[in-house]
Amino acid sequence: MIDPLVHLALFLVVVLVIIVVHGFYFTTDDRKALTGVPWRFARFVFWCALIAGAMILAEHTVASVS
């Protein structure tokens, strides 16, 4: 059985790693990179949730077979 909570947790961990690594490559100041992580993480998760919601809405309305 696929556990959605485990997949969500793994997704969030991978996103956090990507955001942190990108932050350190984006700026040379480590302190500035670390302070930007929460904002970047929140924005990324928000837009992913918005896209997932749009996909679910489209599937429910357009791809319905019943």
Buried (B, 14 or more C-beta within 10 A) or exposed (E): EEEEEEEEEEEBEEBBEEBBEBBBEEEEEEEEBEEBBEEBBEEBBEEEEEEEEEEEEEEEEEEEEE
